[in-house]
Every structure is written in C-alpha cells, then in structure tokens.
Amino acid sequence: MQLSDVFLQLGEERLRQLVRGISIGKLRTYQLYDRFKTRTHLPKVNTENLKKAVPRFIQRLEGKDQEFATDLAQAILIAHMDMIQAVLNYLGIPNQEGFFEKDVDAKAVLTDGWELRAWEQFKGSNDHAILLFYINHLAWELSGAKVAFIPAE
C-alpha cells in the first residue's frame, strides 16, 4: 500500500476533516509553508483555499502522486505532535518528541492488534479522523500495511 492509498481508503469525508486540521502556523514554524504551497499549487495556503482544493487533492491521490501524499501527510501531522508522541510512547516506540529514527525496528512492539489497542486508548481524547490517519500512517511507515485499519466508530 502506498501513502496515497491510505488517504483514499479513509475516504473523502475524513480527508476533508484532516485538511481542516492543517495549521498554517505550524507549517510556518516547521518551515514547511512554502514547500506545501508549491506542492498543493495554491496561490496562498489558508483555510478557504484548502477547503476548496480537496477535490483536486483527491485527484492527485488517485493519480498516485506520492510526493504530494507525503507533503500532505506531513502538513496534517505536524499540528498533532502531542498526540503522535503519546501514541508512540504508548506503543513503546522510541522517539524524540514524536519523531523517531527512520531505521527504527518496531516489529517487536507492533504486534497483532496494535492498531485497535491504540485506537481504543486514544479515541476518547482525540479527533477520530486524525487518530485514524496517524495509526494508518504509522502502519504504512513501520510495518508495510497492505490495507487501512478502519474500526467501527
């Protein structure tokens, strides 16, 4: 499964929710604003332009634009570093404030059912769309998941 597939399997409504959660301030803080603006082909990154761009984002994801999918995921996730750090700590994945080494071997802690355990642990205190996206992003990144995890909400 590619990262674009994660977005597509979660569906258009969740993508809309994820895009609404993008923090322009965090993009600027992490010096990602200009790169994201260029990658999204937006004249200006703001909530209104992002909202209107979702149908184009879906087309690009359907076209398997992995660089776009990576930048979109990064823009979504940087606004939720506290949740990311909490999930990684809960799962026992070594990290530095939500960031982990790219070559980390998490197979020992990502045992069968880890997605559901993380979902149950954090669904009450986090937006469902972002938590679900992060669990699937983590599964894609660390364990090469083949299909998206989508629990009954």
PyMOL commands that set and color helices and strands:
alter all, ss='L'
color gray80, all
select helices_A, chain A and resi 3-10+12-20+24-29+33-40+47-62+66-91+114-122+128-143
alter helices_A, ss='H'
color red, helices_A
deselect
rebuild
show_as cartoon
